[in-house]
Amino acid sequence: MSVELKSAAELELMRQSGRINAQVRALLMEAIRPGVDGFELDRLAKAAIAERGAEPTFVGYAPGGKPPYPGAICYSVNEELVHGIPGERVLQEGDIVSVDLGVTYRGYVSDAAFTAAVGTTVAEADALMDATRRALWAGIEAARVGNRLGDVSSAIGAVAEGKYGIVRGYGGHGVGRKMHMEPHIPNHGRPGTGLRLMAGMVLALEPMFSIGGAETEETDDHWTVVMSDGSLSAHFEETVAITENGPEVLTRTD
């Protein structure tokens, strides 16, 4: 499905979905520490989503013949880039962990992710997370009526250029009644190219950078994507509405 122009009523439902997403992510951030495993974080997410009258979007998701995804969160540690299945892998001091969360509220999906330090991390890991977070906000700033999709992609990629690997093949997307909608939003691109942005569009922007190369591979579980060279990777994402007054981050608590 292609990205839709949302009505005022639809945008309000997406704000509510995004607010729940932000609340649950805040709980997950607080729970991250050495000794915690993916099962524990996933149980926390499922309970918190249910308490708020919503549903976990990822559970049962099975695109392209993949096995149904079992978790409410994606739990990706260190060299795992995205789509890691929450399981018994225990977080250790110095790890970094990426958590991706989808929430469906009254039929509308919000999608967001963060990468967090587990205890004290090395300086290069902190710099990677900072750059990936800044790239997300550079992309958000460019997500304005009249700009083109290439302006967003270029703004994201410019933060990493020459410093970090910019992962190809994965990126942002339209979001609304479905989790993944057109257009695909690469994390690199040329300004002034691509789809023109219009008020009412809602996009999930999600830069993914690595300390090493940009090549990835999928593991035998058919979900977890890892960096081919085993390098650290980071992933941040927010759901953003394009409005006449500028970009509005829907996946926040205020």
C-alpha positions as CSV (number, residue, x, y, z in Angstrom):
1,M,0.0,0.0,0.0
2,S,1.1,3.6,-0.7
3,V,1.5,6.3,1.9
4,E,-1.9,7.9,2.6
5,L,-3.0,11.5,3.4
6,K,-4.5,11.2,6.9
7,S,-7.5,13.1,8.0
8,A,-7.5,15.1,11.2
9,A,-9.4,12.3,13.0
10,E,-6.9,9.7,11.7
11,L,-3.9,11.8,12.8
12,E,-5.4,12.0,16.3
13,L,-5.7,8.2,16.5
14,M,-2.1,8.0,15.3
15,R,-1.1,10.4,18.0
16,Q,-2.7,8.2,20.6
17,S,-1.0,5.1,19.1
18,G,2.3,7.0,19.2
19,R,1.8,8.2,22.7
20,I,1.4,4.6,23.9
21,N,4.5,3.6,21.9
22,A,6.5,6.3,23.6
23,Q,5.2,5.3,27.1
24,V,6.1,1.7,26.6
25,R,9.5,2.6,25.2
26,A,10.2,4.6,28.3
27,L,9.5,1.6,30.4
28,L,11.8,-0.5,28.3
29,M,14.6,2.0,28.5
30,E,14.3,2.0,32.3
31,A,14.5,-1.8,32.4
32,I,17.7,-2.1,30.3
33,R,20.6,-3.1,32.5
34,P,23.2,-5.9,32.7
35,G,21.6,-9.3,33.5
36,V,18.3,-8.6,31.6
37,D,17.4,-10.8,28.7
38,G,15.1,-10.4,25.7
39,F,12.3,-12.5,27.1
40,E,12.0,-10.2,30.1
41,L,11.8,-7.0,28.0
42,D,9.3,-8.6,25.6
43,R,7.0,-9.6,28.5
44,L,7.2,-6.1,29.9
45,A,6.3,-4.6,26.5
46,K,3.3,-7.0,25.9
47,A,1.9,-6.3,29.4
48,A,2.3,-2.5,29.1
49,I,0.7,-2.4,25.6
50,A,-2.3,-4.5,26.8
51,E,-2.7,-2.3,29.9
52,R,-3.2,0.7,27.5
53,G,-5.8,-0.9,25.4
54,A,-3.6,-1.5,22.4
55,E,-2.0,-4.4,20.5
56,P,1.6,-5.3,19.7
57,T,1.9,-4.9,15.9
58,F,4.9,-7.2,15.4
59,V,3.3,-10.4,16.9
60,G,2.4,-12.8,14.1
61,Y,3.8,-10.6,11.4
62,A,4.8,-12.9,8.5
63,P,5.7,-11.1,5.3
64,G,6.9,-12.9,2.2
65,G,6.6,-16.4,3.7
66,K,8.7,-15.7,6.8
67,P,7.8,-17.6,10.0
68,P,5.4,-15.5,12.1
69,Y,7.3,-13.1,14.3
70,P,6.8,-14.1,18.0
71,G,7.7,-10.9,19.9
72,A,6.2,-7.5,20.7
73,I,9.7,-6.0,20.3
74,C,12.7,-6.6,18.1
75,Y,15.8,-7.1,20.4
76,S,19.1,-6.6,18.6
77,V,22.4,-6.7,20.5
78,N,25.7,-5.3,19.3
79,E,26.4,-6.6,15.8
80,E,22.7,-7.5,15.4
81,L,21.2,-4.6,13.3
82,V,17.5,-5.2,13.3
83,H,14.7,-7.8,13.7
84,G,16.4,-9.7,16.5
85,I,14.0,-12.1,18.2
86,P,13.7,-11.6,21.9
87,G,15.1,-14.6,23.7
88,E,17.6,-15.8,26.2
89,R,20.6,-13.6,25.2
90,V,21.5,-11.8,28.4
91,L,22.7,-8.2,28.2
92,Q,26.2,-7.7,29.5
93,E,28.0,-4.6,30.8
94,G,29.2,-2.6,27.8
95,D,26.7,-4.0,25.2
96,I,24.5,-1.8,23.2
97,V,20.9,-3.0,22.4
98,S,18.5,-1.8,19.8
99,V,14.8,-2.2,20.6
100,D,12.1,-1.7,17.9
101,L,8.4,-1.4,18.9
102,G,5.2,-1.4,17.0
103,V,1.9,-0.5,18.6
104,T,-1.5,-0.8,17.0
105,Y,-4.3,1.3,18.5
106,R,-7.8,1.2,17.0
107,G,-6.3,0.1,13.7
108,Y,-3.5,2.6,13.5
109,V,0.2,1.7,13.7
110,S,3.0,3.6,15.3
111,D,6.6,2.4,14.8
112,A,9.7,3.5,16.7
113,A,13.1,2.3,17.9
114,F,16.1,3.2,20.0
115,T,19.6,2.0,20.8
116,A,20.7,2.1,24.4
117,A,23.9,1.5,26.3
118,V,24.0,-1.3,28.8
119,G,25.9,0.1,31.7
120,T,29.1,1.9,30.6
121,T,30.0,1.6,27.0
122,V,33.1,2.4,25.0
123,A,33.5,5.9,23.4
124,E,33.1,4.6,19.9
125,A,29.8,3.0,20.7
126,D,28.6,6.2,22.4
127,A,29.6,8.2,19.3
128,L,27.8,5.7,17.0
129,M,24.6,6.0,18.9
130,D,24.9,9.8,19.1
131,A,25.4,10.1,15.3
132,T,22.5,7.8,14.5
133,R,20.2,9.7,16.8
134,R,21.3,13.0,15.3
135,A,20.7,11.6,11.8
136,L,17.2,10.8,12.7
137,W,16.5,14.3,13.8
138,A,18.2,15.7,10.7
139,G,15.8,13.6,8.7
140,I,12.8,14.8,10.7
141,E,13.8,18.4,10.2
142,A,13.8,17.9,6.5
143,A,10.4,16.2,6.5
144,R,8.5,19.3,5.5
145,V,5.7,20.1,3.0
146,G,7.2,20.8,-0.4
147,N,10.4,19.0,0.2
148,R,11.2,15.7,-1.5
149,L,11.9,12.3,-0.1
150,G,15.5,12.7,-1.3
151,D,15.9,15.7,0.9
152,V,15.1,13.5,4.0
153,S,17.3,10.7,2.9
154,S,20.2,13.1,2.1
155,A,19.9,14.8,5.5
156,I,20.1,11.4,7.3
157,G,23.0,10.2,5.2
158,A,25.0,13.4,5.5
159,V,25.5,12.8,9.3
160,A,27.3,9.4,8.7
161,E,29.1,10.2,5.4
162,G,32.8,9.3,5.7
163,K,32.4,8.2,9.4
164,Y,30.0,5.3,9.6
165,G,28.6,2.6,7.4
166,I,25.2,3.5,6.1
167,V,23.2,0.3,5.8
168,R,21.5,-0.2,2.5
169,G,18.5,-2.4,1.9
170,Y,16.8,-1.3,5.1
171,G,15.3,2.1,5.9
172,G,12.2,4.0,6.7
173,H,8.7,3.6,5.2
174,G,5.2,5.0,5.2
175,V,3.0,3.9,8.1
176,G,-0.7,4.1,9.0
177,R,-3.3,1.3,8.7
178,K,-0.4,-1.0,7.9
179,M,3.1,-1.1,9.4
180,H,5.0,-1.1,6.2
181,M,3.7,1.1,3.4
182,E,5.3,2.8,0.4
183,P,7.5,4.7,0.0
184,H,10.7,3.0,1.1
185,I,12.9,5.7,2.6
186,P,16.6,5.0,2.1
187,N,19.1,6.5,4.6
188,H,21.1,8.1,1.8
189,G,20.0,10.0,-1.3
190,R,20.2,13.1,-3.5
191,P,18.4,16.3,-2.5
192,G,15.6,17.4,-4.8
193,T,14.7,13.9,-5.9
194,G,11.8,11.5,-5.2
195,L,8.3,11.9,-3.9
196,R,7.2,15.4,-3.0
197,L,6.0,15.6,0.6
198,M,2.4,16.7,1.4
199,A,0.5,17.5,4.5
200,G,-1.1,14.4,5.9
201,M,1.6,11.9,5.0
202,V,3.0,9.9,7.9
203,L,6.5,8.4,7.7
204,A,8.6,6.2,9.9
205,L,12.1,7.5,9.6
206,E,14.8,5.1,10.8
207,P,18.6,5.6,10.2
208,M,20.8,2.6,10.7
209,F,24.6,3.1,10.9
210,S,27.5,0.8,11.8
211,I,31.1,1.3,13.0
212,G,32.4,-0.9,10.2
213,G,31.1,-1.9,6.8
214,A,27.5,-1.6,5.6
215,E,27.0,-5.2,4.4
216,T,24.4,-7.3,6.3
217,E,23.1,-10.9,6.3
218,E,20.1,-12.7,7.7
219,T,20.6,-15.5,10.2
220,D,19.1,-18.9,10.2
221,D,16.0,-17.8,12.2
222,H,14.9,-15.9,9.0
223,W,14.6,-12.6,11.0
224,T,17.7,-11.4,12.7
225,V,19.9,-9.2,10.5
226,V,23.5,-8.9,11.5
227,M,26.4,-6.9,10.3
228,S,28.5,-9.1,8.0
229,D,31.8,-7.9,9.6
230,G,30.5,-8.3,13.2
231,S,30.7,-4.5,13.8
232,L,28.5,-2.6,16.2
233,S,25.4,-1.1,14.8
234,A,22.7,1.4,15.9
235,H,19.1,2.1,15.0
236,F,16.8,4.9,15.9
237,E,13.2,5.5,14.6
238,E,10.2,7.8,15.1
239,T,6.8,8.0,13.4
240,V,6.5,11.5,11.9
241,A,3.5,13.3,10.4
242,I,4.0,15.9,7.7
243,T,2.0,19.0,8.6
244,E,1.6,22.5,7.3
245,N,3.3,23.6,10.5
246,G,6.3,21.4,10.1
247,P,7.1,17.8,11.1
248,E,5.3,16.4,14.1
249,V,6.8,13.4,15.9
250,L,3.8,11.2,16.8
251,T,5.8,8.7,18.9
252,R,6.3,10.9,22.0
253,T,4.6,11.3,25.3
254,D,3.7,15.0,25.2
